[in-house]
Amino acid sequence: MGEVRSVTAKCRHCDNSDTVLVNNADYMRWENREGSVQDIFARHGDSEREVLLADRGGWYICWRCWDTVLGDEDEEVGDA
């Protein structure tokens, strides 16, 4: 895997932290905006990529709190 980087994000809802290990060279490519998080970290799951996005953007809701905080994305929104 080469040199490994540990990236951690703290959930704003429950205060739990999640950590993902990534290849440092891949992380630097992503940090330099040489590709999307989905393309560069295709082997990682959605929840792991959310940790990476939080590292860049500073806002994170963990997978355990996602539905509670943001609702089920499959729910249809009714007309107002």
C-alpha positions as CSV (number, residue, x, y, z in Angstrom):
1,M,0.0,0.0,0.0
2,G,3.0,2.3,0.4
3,E,3.1,5.0,3.0
4,V,-0.2,5.1,5.0
5,R,-2.1,8.1,6.3
6,S,-4.6,8.0,9.1
7,V,-7.6,10.4,8.6
8,T,-10.1,10.9,11.5
9,A,-13.4,12.8,11.6
10,K,-15.5,13.5,14.7
11,C,-19.3,13.2,14.4
12,R,-21.1,16.5,15.1
13,H,-24.1,14.6,16.5
14,C,-22.7,11.9,18.8
15,D,-19.1,12.9,19.2
16,N,-17.8,9.5,18.1
17,S,-14.7,9.5,15.9
18,D,-14.2,7.4,12.8
19,T,-10.8,6.8,11.2
20,V,-9.8,5.5,7.8
21,L,-6.4,4.5,6.6
22,V,-5.5,5.5,3.1
23,N,-2.4,5.5,0.8
24,N,-0.6,8.8,1.4
25,A,0.1,9.2,-2.4
26,D,-3.6,8.8,-3.2
27,Y,-4.5,11.2,-0.4
28,M,-2.1,13.8,-1.8
29,R,-3.6,13.4,-5.3
30,W,-7.0,14.0,-3.8
31,E,-5.8,16.9,-1.7
32,N,-4.3,18.5,-4.9
33,R,-7.7,18.0,-6.6
34,E,-6.4,15.6,-9.2
35,G,-9.6,13.5,-9.1
36,S,-12.8,12.9,-7.2
37,V,-12.9,11.1,-3.9
38,Q,-14.9,8.4,-5.6
39,D,-12.3,7.8,-8.3
40,I,-9.2,8.1,-6.2
41,F,-10.6,6.0,-3.2
42,A,-12.8,3.6,-5.2
43,R,-11.7,0.7,-3.0
44,H,-13.1,2.4,0.1
45,G,-16.8,2.4,1.1
46,D,-19.1,5.4,1.2
47,S,-18.7,5.9,5.0
48,E,-14.9,5.9,4.7
49,R,-15.0,8.5,1.9
50,E,-17.3,10.6,4.1
51,V,-14.4,10.7,6.6
52,L,-12.1,12.0,3.9
53,L,-14.6,14.6,2.8
54,A,-15.0,15.7,6.4
55,D,-11.2,16.1,6.7
56,R,-11.3,18.6,3.8
57,G,-14.6,20.3,4.7
58,G,-14.7,20.1,8.5
59,W,-18.3,18.8,8.8
60,Y,-19.1,15.2,9.6
61,I,-22.1,13.0,10.5
62,C,-21.2,9.4,11.1
63,W,-23.0,6.5,9.5
64,R,-24.6,5.6,12.8
65,C,-26.3,9.0,13.1
66,W,-26.9,9.7,9.4
67,D,-30.6,8.7,9.2
68,T,-31.4,10.3,12.6
69,V,-29.9,13.6,11.6
70,L,-30.5,13.8,7.9
71,G,-33.4,11.5,7.4
72,D,-33.8,8.6,5.0
73,E,-32.9,9.8,1.6
74,D,-35.3,7.3,0.1
75,E,-38.3,9.1,1.6
76,E,-40.3,11.1,-0.8
77,V,-40.8,14.7,0.1
78,G,-44.5,15.7,-0.2
79,D,-45.7,18.9,-1.9
80,A,-45.9,21.9,0.4
